[in-house]
């Protein structure tokens, strides 16, 4: 993603003035009479998202006025300025006054400049922003590039983003930062004791694999990231309906966001020993597909009865989490597009997170708010753990009943984490169904910026 920031043309940059309904009258009064008349003739009233380009006497652009929510409004979209790259004429701009949050507005400008152009020519915004003083533009750029990476990976359709291609993307990132890369492929998963990953992916002609790379000083605190990499999910023999399958190219969104998070951690050179684990599979239908009520061993030694083949994400994560847990990391984080129940409870924009670490929970919530990367804590409710019981195995991956689906999934994963000092599970959506400022329709970077802020505070 090319940089949207310009530092050499501050003096000639076109000013962007932010206004609200409450402040518009006084702001407008400070304009020249011609500009006031032009704004009035256009009916501009500083409604949130409204944009007005004011001409100078010689016909050039004198300045831009952009509407924001009132300070006293019930809600404010701190990413509202992310709409500007799609509204402004080509040029170099600067903020003439402060939006609600200068740093988030600057980030939103960068995020709003993203376009997915792999398969057709897309006119990228020809706008640049002179960053406000005091903004860490390297960090903003780092976050914007990470978001673009996650979006590109998710937006790429499954025919071009299978397990092999996902592994290649991870290897490219690892190579860029000098990380040690390894990948276990196909039947080697069984030989090296990853039976659940192999079971989910064995029906696809595209071999399943476990992506594994490490970076950083081994003496530093161990932080391990695990991302669900289901490159396409048909539901398996418990086949999804066509409407449920339509955007299943995004089912590797956990992996995409883990790679985005890893790129920020490595680029910022945080003082951690980072490990990234991605079980990459395609949940396909075939004569050798795993079946309802099949029973498989797991890396941890727990036998798992298959209650539903469409609950495959937790299966592949289970083996990866078990491997991660063997190292007793200081912090173990997993991200995955796991349950429709999470969307029913909280919608597409607000992923739930789970942890039994109260300090971590408070820090995650605070960082999520600070980064406008919303997350909401749900409980690892102990009474529901018994719902995972099976009459013929140690546990069932998808017990019947349908209640508390996201919580039950989190409790399933918790069975595979014992030694890690702290564990965080996030059930993301990884997709923006309808475009919003700074968030185009399609693949989305969720939770990665909030967790990056957390890691930066702890290990910066």
C-alpha positions in Angstrom: 0.0 0.0 0.0 1.6 3.3 -1.1 2.0 5.9 1.6 -0.7 8.5 1.8 1.4 10.9 3.9 3.4 13.9 2.6 5.8 15.8 4.8 7.5 18.2 2.4 4.5 20.3 1.3 3.0 21.5 4.5 3.0 25.2 3.6 1.0 24.6 0.4 -1.3 21.9 1.7 -5.0 22.5 1.4 -6.6 23.0 4.9 -9.4 20.7 6.0 -11.6 22.3 8.6 -13.7 20.0 10.8 -17.1 21.4 11.9 -20.1 20.1 13.8 -23.6 21.5 13.8 -22.8 23.2 17.0 -19.6 24.8 15.8 -20.4 25.5 12.1 -22.0 28.9 12.6 -18.9 30.4 14.3 -16.5 28.6 11.9 -18.4 29.9 8.9 -18.4 33.4 10.3 -14.6 33.4 10.1 -14.6 32.7 6.3 -14.5 35.4 3.7 -17.9 36.7 2.5 -17.6 34.8 -0.8 -16.9 31.5 1.0 -19.8 32.1 3.4 -22.1 32.7 0.5 -20.9 29.6 -1.4 -21.5 27.4 1.7 -24.9 28.8 2.2 -25.8 28.3 -1.5 -24.7 24.7 -1.2 -26.9 24.2 1.9 -23.9 23.0 3.9 -24.9 22.5 7.6 -21.9 20.4 8.9 -23.9 17.1 9.0 -21.6 14.2 9.9 -19.8 13.1 6.7 -20.8 16.1 4.7 -17.9 17.5 2.7 -17.7 20.9 1.0 -14.9 22.2 -1.2 -14.6 26.0 -1.0 -13.0 27.8 -4.0 -10.6 30.7 -3.9 -11.1 33.8 -5.9 -8.9 32.4 -8.7 -10.9 29.1 -8.9 -8.4 27.0 -7.0 -9.4 25.0 -3.9 -9.1 27.3 -0.9 -10.1 24.8 1.8 -12.4 21.9 2.6 -15.0 21.7 5.3 -16.0 18.3 6.7 -18.8 17.6 9.1 -18.4 15.6 12.3 -20.7 14.6 15.1 -21.3 17.0 18.0 -19.1 16.5 21.0 -22.3 16.0 23.0 -23.8 13.4 20.6 -24.8 10.0 21.8 -22.1 8.4 19.6 -19.1 9.7 17.6 -17.4 7.8 14.8 -13.8 8.6 15.4 -13.0 7.1 12.0 -15.4 9.6 10.2 -12.4 11.4 8.5 -11.6 8.1 6.8 -14.2 9.0 4.3 -12.2 11.9 3.0 -9.8 10.1 0.6 -12.9 9.0 -1.4 -14.4 12.5 -1.4 -11.4 14.9 -2.0 -10.1 16.0 -5.3 -6.4 15.1 -6.0 -4.0 17.1 -3.9 -2.1 17.5 -0.7 -4.1 18.3 2.5 -3.7 19.1 6.1 -5.9 19.3 9.2 -6.6 23.0 9.9 -8.2 22.3 13.3 -8.5 19.3 15.5 -11.0 16.5 14.8 -12.3 14.5 17.7 -9.1 12.5 17.9 -6.1 13.7 15.7 -4.2 10.4 15.8 -7.2 8.2 15.0 -8.3 10.7 12.3 -4.9 10.4 10.7 -5.0 6.6 10.9 -8.6 6.7 9.5 -7.3 8.7 6.5 -4.8 6.0 5.8 -7.2 3.2 6.3 -9.8 4.9 4.1 -7.3 5.1 1.2 -7.2 1.3 0.9 -8.4 -0.2 -2.4 -8.4 -3.9 -3.4 -7.0 -4.0 -7.0 -5.8 -7.5 -7.6 -8.4 -8.4 -10.2 -9.4 -5.1 -11.9 -8.0 -1.7 -12.3 -9.1 0.5 -9.4 -8.7 4.3 -9.3 -6.8 4.8 -6.0 -7.4 8.2 -4.3 -4.8 10.7 -5.5 -4.7 12.5 -2.1 -2.0 13.0 0.4 -2.1 14.2 4.0 0.5 16.2 5.8 0.3 14.6 9.3 -0.5 16.7 12.3 2.4 17.7 14.6 3.2 15.2 17.3 1.8 12.1 15.5 4.0 9.0 15.3 3.6 8.6 11.6 5.8 5.5 11.5 3.4 3.8 13.8 0.4 5.0 11.9 1.9 3.7 8.6 2.8 0.4 10.3 -0.9 -0.1 11.3 -2.3 0.9 8.0 0.1 -1.4 6.1 -0.9 -4.3 8.5 -4.6 -3.6 7.9 -4.0 -3.6 4.1 -2.2 -7.0 4.4 -5.1 -8.5 6.3 -7.7 -7.1 3.9 -5.8 -8.2 0.8 -5.5 -11.8 2.2 -9.2 -12.0 3.1 -10.4 -10.4 0.0 -8.5 -12.8 -2.3 -10.9 -15.6 -3.3 -10.2 -19.2 -2.3 -9.1 -20.3 -5.7 -6.1 -18.0 -5.3 -5.8 -18.2 -1.5 -5.6 -21.9 -0.5 -3.5 -23.4 2.3 -0.4 -23.3 0.1 -0.8 -19.6 -0.9 -1.5 -18.7 2.7 1.7 -20.4 3.8 3.5 -18.5 1.0 2.2 -15.2 2.4 3.3 -16.1 5.9 6.7 -17.2 4.6 7.1 -13.9 2.7 6.4 -12.0 5.9 8.7 -14.1 7.9 11.5 -13.7 5.4 11.0 -9.9 5.4 11.8 -9.7 9.1 14.3 -12.6 9.3 12.1 -15.0 11.2 12.7 -18.7 11.2 9.9 -20.4 9.1 8.7 -24.0 9.1 5.6 -25.7 7.6 4.3 -29.2 8.2 2.3 -30.4 5.2 -0.2 -33.2 4.4 0.3 -36.6 6.0 3.3 -35.3 7.9 0.7 -33.7 10.2 -0.4 -37.2 11.3 3.2 -38.3 11.7 4.0 -35.3 13.8 0.9 -35.6 15.9 -1.5 -33.0 14.6 -4.5 -35.3 13.9 -7.3 -32.7 14.1 -5.7 -30.4 11.6 -5.2 -33.3 9.2 -8.8 -34.6 9.7 -10.4 -31.2 8.8 -8.2 -30.7 5.7 -7.9 -34.3 4.3 -10.8 -34.2 1.9 -9.4 -31.3 -0.1 -7.0 -31.9 -2.9 -5.1 -28.9 -1.4 -3.1 -30.4 1.4 -3.6 -29.1 4.9 -0.6 -27.7 6.7 0.6 -26.1 9.9 2.5 -22.8 9.4 5.0 -22.0 12.1 7.5 -19.2 12.4 9.5 -17.6 15.2 11.1 -14.2 15.6 13.0 -12.2 18.3 15.4 -12.8 21.1 14.7 -16.2 22.8 15.4 -14.5 26.2 12.5 -12.1 25.8 9.0 -12.9 27.0 7.3 -15.5 24.8 4.2 -14.3 22.9 2.5 -16.8 20.7 -0.2 -15.9 18.1 -2.5 -18.6 16.7 -4.7 -17.8 13.8 -7.5 -19.9 12.2 -6.6 -20.5 8.5 -9.6 -22.2 7.0 -9.1 -21.0 3.5 -12.7 -22.0 2.5 -15.4 -23.6 4.6 -18.1 -25.6 2.9 -19.2 -26.8 6.3 -18.0 -30.3 5.3 -20.6 -33.0 5.3 -22.8 -30.8 7.5 -22.9 -28.6 4.4 -23.7 -24.9 4.7 -26.5 -23.5 2.7 -25.5 -21.3 -0.3 -26.1 -18.1 1.7 -23.9 -19.3 4.5 -21.1 -20.3 2.2 -21.1 -17.1 0.1 -18.3 -15.3 1.9 -16.4 -18.3 3.3 -13.3 -17.1 1.6 -13.0 -15.0 4.8 -12.8 -18.0 7.1 -9.0 -17.6 7.1 -9.6 -14.1 8.7 -8.0 -15.2 11.9 -4.8 -16.1 10.1 -4.8 -12.9 8.1 -5.2 -10.8 11.3 -2.5 -12.8 13.1 -0.1 -12.0 10.2 -1.1 -8.4 10.4 -0.5 -8.3 14.1 2.8 -10.1 13.7 3.9 -7.6 11.0 3.3 -4.8 13.4 5.1 -6.5 16.3 8.2 -7.3 14.2 8.3 -3.9 12.4 8.1 -2.1 15.8 10.8 -4.5 17.1 8.9 -5.2 20.3 11.0 -7.0 23.0 9.3 -10.4 22.6 10.1 -13.8 21.4 7.2 -14.1 18.9 5.8 -17.3 17.6 3.1 -17.5 14.9 1.1 -20.7 14.4 -1.5 -21.0 11.6 -3.3 -24.3 10.8 -4.2 -23.8 7.1 -6.8 -26.1 5.7 -9.8 -26.2 3.3 -12.9 -27.8 4.8 -14.1 -29.6 1.7 -16.6 -32.3 0.8 -15.3 -35.7 -0.5 -15.4 -39.4 0.0 -12.6 -39.1 2.6 -14.2 -36.1 4.5 -14.5 -36.4 8.2 -18.0 -37.3 9.3 -20.5 -36.5 12.1 -19.8 -38.7 15.2 -16.3 -39.6 13.9 -13.8 -39.6 16.8 -10.3 -38.3 16.5 -7.4 -38.0 18.9 -5.8 -34.6 19.4 -2.3 -33.5 20.0 -3.1 -33.0 23.6 -4.3 -36.6 24.0 -8.0 -35.7 24.4 -10.3 -37.7 22.1 -12.8 -35.5 20.2 -16.2 -36.6 18.9 -17.4 -34.7 15.9 -20.8 -33.2 16.7 -20.8 -31.1 13.6 -18.3 -30.9 10.7 -19.0 -27.2 10.4 -17.4 -26.5 13.8 -14.0 -27.2 12.2 -12.2 -24.0 13.2 -12.0 -25.0 16.8 -10.6 -28.4 15.8 -7.7 -27.0 13.9 -7.0 -24.4 16.6 -7.1 -27.1 19.2 -4.0 -28.8 17.9 -2.2 -25.5 17.3 -3.0 -24.3 20.8 -1.8 -27.5 22.3 1.5 -27.1 20.5 1.8 -23.4 21.6 0.9 -24.4 25.2 3.8 -26.8 25.4 6.2 -23.9 25.4 4.4 -22.3 28.4 4.3 -18.8 26.7 3.8 -15.7 28.8 0.9 -14.7 26.5 -1.0 -17.0 24.1 -3.5 -15.2 21.8 -5.8 -16.9 19.2 -7.9 -15.2 16.6 -10.5 -16.9 14.5 -13.7 -16.4 12.5 -15.4 -19.0 14.6 -19.1 -18.7 15.4 -22.2 -17.2 14.0 -23.4 -17.0 17.6 -20.9 -14.2 18.2 -22.4 -12.3 15.3 -26.0 -12.8 16.6 -24.9 -11.6 20.1 -22.7 -8.6 19.1 -23.0 -8.1 15.3 -20.2 -7.8 12.8 -18.3 -4.8 14.3 -17.9 -6.0 17.9 -16.0 -9.2 18.3 -16.2 -10.9 21.7 -13.0 -11.8 23.6 -12.4 -14.3 26.4 -9.8 -14.6 29.1 -9.6 -15.6 32.8 -6.8 -13.1 33.4 -8.6 -10.1 34.9 -5.7 -7.7 34.4 -5.4 -8.8 30.7 -9.2 -8.3 30.3 -9.1 -4.8 31.6 -6.0 -4.0 29.4 -7.6 -5.4 26.3 -10.8 -3.4 26.8 -8.9 -0.2 27.4 -6.6 -0.7 24.3 -9.6 -1.6 22.1 -11.3 1.6 23.0 -8.1 3.7 22.6 -7.5 2.3 19.1 -11.2 2.4 18.0 -10.8 -1.4 17.4 -13.8 -2.5 19.4 -13.9 -5.7 21.5 -16.3 -6.8 24.2 -15.6 -9.4 26.9 -17.8 -12.5 27.2 -17.4 -15.0 30.1 -15.8 -18.4 30.1 -18.8 -19.6 32.0 -17.8 -22.7 33.9 -21.3 -24.1 34.2 -21.5 -24.6 30.4 -18.2 -26.6 30.3 -20.2 -29.8 31.0 -22.1 -29.2 27.7 -18.9 -30.4 25.9 -19.1 -33.9 27.5 -19.4 -36.8 25.1 -20.6 -40.3 26.1 -17.9 -42.0 23.9 -15.0 -39.5 23.9 -13.4 -36.9 26.1 -15.4 -34.1 24.5 -17.6 -33.2 21.6 -16.7 -30.3 19.3 -20.3 -29.1 18.8 -22.8 -30.3 21.3 -26.4 -30.1 20.4 -28.6 -27.4 21.9 -27.4 -24.2 20.1 -27.2 -22.1 23.2 -24.2 -19.8 24.0 -22.4 -21.0 20.9 -19.5 -18.6 21.1 -18.9 -19.3 24.8 -19.1 -23.0 24.2 -16.5 -22.7 21.5 -14.2 -20.7 23.8 -14.6 -23.4 26.5 -13.7 -26.1 24.0 -10.5 -24.2 23.1 -9.7 -23.7 26.8 -9.4 -27.5 27.3 -6.2 -27.3 25.2 -4.6 -24.5 27.1 -3.1 -25.3 30.5 0.5 -24.1 30.8 0.4 -20.6 29.2 0.7 -17.9 31.8 -2.1 -16.0 30.2 -4.5 -16.8 27.3 -6.7 -14.5 25.1 -9.3 -15.9 22.6 -11.0 -13.5 20.2 -14.0 -14.6 18.0 -13.7 -12.1 15.1 -15.8 -11.7 12.0 -13.1 -10.4 9.7 -15.5 -8.7 7.3 -17.2 -5.4 6.9 -20.7 -6.1 5.3 -21.5 -2.5 4.5 -18.8 0.2 3.9 -18.2 2.8 6.6 -15.6 5.5 6.9 -12.1 3.9 6.9 -13.7 0.5 6.6 -14.5 -0.5 3.0 -16.8 -3.4 2.3 -15.0 -6.7 2.4 -12.1 -8.2 4.4 -11.3 -6.3 7.7 -8.6 -6.1 10.2 -10.1 -6.7 13.6 -8.6 -7.0 17.0 -5.0 -6.7 15.7 -4.5 -3.0 16.4 -5.9 -3.4 19.9 -3.6 -6.3 20.7 -0.7 -4.5 19.1 -1.2 -1.6 21.5 -1.4 -4.0 24.4 1.9 -5.6 23.4 3.5 -2.3 22.8 2.6 -1.2 26.3 3.9 -4.4 27.8 7.0 -5.1 25.7 7.7 -1.8 23.8 
